[in-house]
Amino acid sequence: MSRIITITSGKGGVGKTTSSASIATGLALKGKKTVVIDFDIGLRNLDLIMGCERRVVYDFINVIKKEASINQALIRDKYTKNLFLLPASQTRDKDSLTKEGVERIFNILLNMHFDFIICDSPAGIESGAILSLYFADEAIVVTNPEISSIRDSDRILGIISSKSKRAENNDIPVKEHLLLTRYNPKKVIQGDMLSMEDILDILQIPLIGVIPEDPDILKFSNQGLSAILNIDSLSGQAYSDTVKRLLGERVPLRFLSEEKKGFFQWLFRR
């Protein structure tokens, strides 16, 4: 059965689009037919992170307005089998998105037998963000371990519980997950970041993954590669763990404590 998962955040700059690309890529690597949709109309970035910006001809809005077919707009990922991108428009405004149009696109994709439809939501609570959440079966709320990000995430949780189609129909609620990004145990110990336990106590939703602070993420994004493809990096391993949990595997959390340096690392201050 297909799963529509929206990856959202209340605050911008928390790693939501990076997470969307990596989670979608990880699901495809597991053999799941996956499409990731960029809902950030006018400010698309997902195509850059996935390295296919030069291959965009038609976009999400073209399909909604019936100016192109879904097959014309979908871009097959060049690195990962079973992965497709439906890019956002860079020239239209967010009012181009309509509930009826988005629902029609979802129905087409469901009839194409995608296992996962991943929605990369814009940050905040504007129309694109609300529409990306409206039809969701599940929501992954991305937050950083800082109070402003957590407060905005709490507001997003309120919207999920009140403005989704499932809420309107008194159906089974949208399943919520927390993805904690840019986590640095050393800063937690120093009191510069909130701990995982503090964040869970505030938001009260299940934790799906912890992504450590990792400079390799920026390097890979600039190369047009999803972070999960960098299997030697801490972030790549953490995203891989997150995908396994989404698929129902029991995987222990990692990267919650500061890595102890060996003698030679200490000696040479590395």
C-alpha positions in Angstrom: 0.0 0.0 0.0 1.3 3.5 -0.9 2.4 5.8 1.8 2.2 9.6 1.4 4.8 11.1 3.8 5.2 14.9 4.1 8.6 16.2 5.5 7.9 19.5 7.1 9.2 22.1 9.6 8.0 25.3 11.2 11.4 27.0 10.7 13.5 27.3 7.6 17.1 26.2 7.3 16.7 23.1 9.5 17.7 20.6 6.8 14.2 19.7 5.6 15.0 19.5 1.8 18.3 17.6 2.5 16.3 15.2 4.6 13.6 14.8 1.9 16.3 14.0 -0.7 18.1 11.5 1.5 15.0 9.7 2.8 13.5 9.4 -0.7 16.9 8.1 -2.0 17.2 5.7 0.9 13.7 4.2 0.3 14.5 3.7 -3.4 17.8 2.0 -2.5 15.7 -0.4 -0.5 13.8 -1.3 -3.7 10.8 0.9 -3.0 9.3 2.8 -6.0 9.5 6.4 -4.7 8.6 9.8 -6.0 9.6 13.0 -4.1 7.6 16.2 -4.8 8.9 19.7 -4.3 6.1 21.8 -2.9 8.2 25.0 -2.5 6.7 26.9 -5.5 8.9 29.8 -6.6 11.8 28.7 -4.4 12.7 25.2 -5.6 15.9 23.7 -4.3 15.3 19.9 -4.3 16.4 19.6 -7.9 19.7 21.2 -7.0 20.4 18.9 -4.1 19.5 15.9 -6.3 21.7 17.1 -9.1 19.1 17.3 -11.8 18.4 21.1 -12.2 19.4 21.1 -15.8 16.9 18.3 -16.7 13.8 20.2 -15.5 11.5 20.9 -18.5 8.0 20.7 -17.0 7.1 21.0 -13.4 4.4 20.4 -10.7 2.4 23.4 -11.7 2.5 22.5 -15.4 0.9 19.2 -14.5 -1.7 20.8 -12.2 -2.7 23.2 -15.0 -2.7 20.3 -17.6 0.0 21.9 -19.6 2.0 18.7 -19.4 1.5 15.1 -18.4 2.9 13.6 -15.2 5.3 11.4 -17.3 6.7 14.5 -19.0 7.4 16.3 -15.7 8.8 13.4 -13.7 12.6 13.2 -13.7 14.2 9.8 -13.1 17.1 10.0 -10.7 20.4 9.3 -12.4 22.0 7.7 -9.4 19.2 5.6 -7.9 16.9 3.1 -9.5 13.2 3.5 -8.6 13.5 7.2 -7.6 11.7 10.0 -9.4 11.4 13.8 -8.8 8.5 16.1 -9.5 10.1 19.5 -9.4 8.4 22.8 -8.3 8.0 25.7 -10.5 10.5 28.6 -10.2 8.3 31.2 -12.0 4.8 30.7 -10.6 3.5 31.8 -7.2 2.1 29.6 -4.4 -1.5 30.4 -5.4 -1.0 28.2 -8.4 -1.4 25.2 -6.1 -5.0 24.1 -5.5 -6.4 21.4 -3.4 -8.2 19.9 -6.4 -5.0 20.0 -8.5 -2.8 18.4 -5.8 -5.4 15.7 -5.1 -5.5 14.8 -8.8 -1.7 14.5 -8.9 -1.7 12.2 -5.9 -4.4 10.0 -7.5 -2.3 9.7 -10.7 0.8 8.8 -8.7 -1.1 6.3 -6.6 -2.4 4.7 -9.8 1.2 4.4 -11.0 1.8 2.2 -8.0 4.4 4.2 -6.2 5.3 2.7 -2.8 6.2 6.1 -1.3 5.2 9.6 -2.2 7.5 12.0 -0.3 6.4 15.6 -0.1 9.1 18.2 0.5 7.1 21.0 2.2 8.1 24.6 2.4 8.8 25.8 5.9 6.1 27.6 7.9 2.3 27.6 7.5 1.7 29.2 4.1 -0.6 27.5 1.5 2.1 25.2 -0.1 2.9 23.9 3.4 -0.7 23.3 4.3 -1.5 21.6 1.0 1.5 19.3 1.3 0.2 18.2 4.7 -3.5 18.0 3.9 -3.4 14.6 2.1 -0.5 13.0 4.1 -0.7 9.7 5.8 2.4 10.5 7.8 4.5 13.6 8.7 8.1 13.8 9.5 8.7 17.0 11.5 12.3 18.2 11.1 13.7 20.3 14.0 17.1 21.5 15.2 18.0 21.3 19.0 17.2 25.0 19.6 14.2 26.5 21.2 12.9 28.6 18.3 12.9 25.6 16.0 11.2 23.4 18.6 8.5 26.1 19.2 7.8 26.3 15.5 7.7 22.5 15.2 5.0 22.4 18.0 2.9 24.8 15.9 3.2 22.6 12.9 2.0 19.6 15.0 -1.1 21.6 15.8 -1.8 22.2 12.1 -1.3 18.5 11.3 -3.8 17.5 14.0 -6.4 20.0 12.9 -6.1 20.8 9.2 -5.4 17.5 7.5 -7.9 15.6 5.5 -7.8 12.8 8.1 -8.7 15.3 10.8 -11.6 16.7 8.8 -13.0 13.2 8.3 -12.4 12.1 11.9 -10.2 9.4 10.4 -7.1 7.7 11.9 -4.8 10.7 12.7 -1.7 11.5 10.6 1.2 9.4 12.0 3.8 11.8 13.3 7.6 11.3 13.5 10.3 13.6 14.8 13.6 13.9 12.9 16.3 15.7 14.9 19.0 17.3 12.8 22.3 19.0 13.4 22.7 17.3 16.7 26.0 17.9 18.5 26.5 16.0 21.8 29.4 18.2 22.8 27.3 21.3 22.5 24.5 19.5 24.5 27.0 18.8 27.3 28.2 22.5 27.2 24.6 23.7 27.5 24.5 25.3 24.0 21.9 22.9 22.6 18.9 21.2 24.0 19.2 17.4 24.6 17.2 14.8 22.8 15.4 14.0 26.0 14.4 17.7 26.5 13.1 17.9 22.9 11.0 14.7 23.2 9.6 15.9 26.5 8.4 19.2 24.8 7.1 17.7 21.5 5.8 14.4 22.7 6.0 12.5 19.3 8.1 9.4 18.4 11.7 9.9 17.3 12.4 8.5 13.8 16.1 9.6 13.7 18.9 11.8 14.9 21.2 13.3 12.2 24.5 14.6 13.6 26.0 17.9 12.8 28.2 17.0 9.8 30.1 19.3 7.3 29.9 16.5 4.7 26.2 17.3 4.2 27.0 20.7 2.7 29.8 19.3 0.6 27.6 16.6 -0.8 24.6 19.0 -1.4 26.9 21.3 -3.4 27.8 18.3 -5.6 24.2 17.5 -6.2 24.2 14.3 -4.2 21.9 13.2 -1.4 23.7 12.9 1.9 22.6 9.3 2.3 24.8 8.3 -0.7 27.9 9.2 1.4 28.0 6.0 3.3 31.2 6.8 5.1 29.8 10.0 6.7 28.0 10.1 10.0 25.0 11.8 8.4 24.8 9.3 5.6 24.7 6.5 8.2 22.1 8.3 10.3 19.8 8.8 7.3 20.2 5.2 6.4 19.1 4.2 10.0 16.1 6.6 9.7 15.0 4.9 6.5 15.2 1.5 8.1 13.0 2.6 10.9 10.5 4.0 8.5 10.4 0.5 7.0 9.7 -1.0 10.4 13.2 -2.2 11.3 14.4 -1.9 14.9 17.6 0.1 14.7 19.2 1.6 17.8 19.8 5.3 17.9 23.4 6.4 17.3 25.4 9.7 17.5 23.9 10.7 20.8 27.2 10.9 22.7 30.5 12.5 22.0 32.9 10.3 20.2 35.9 9.5 22.3 39.2 10.3 20.7 42.0 7.8 20.6 45.5 8.4 22.0 47.0 9.5 18.7 44.0 11.7 17.9 44.4 13.4 21.2 48.2 13.7 20.8 47.9 15.4 17.4 44.8 17.3 18.4 42.7 15.8 15.6 
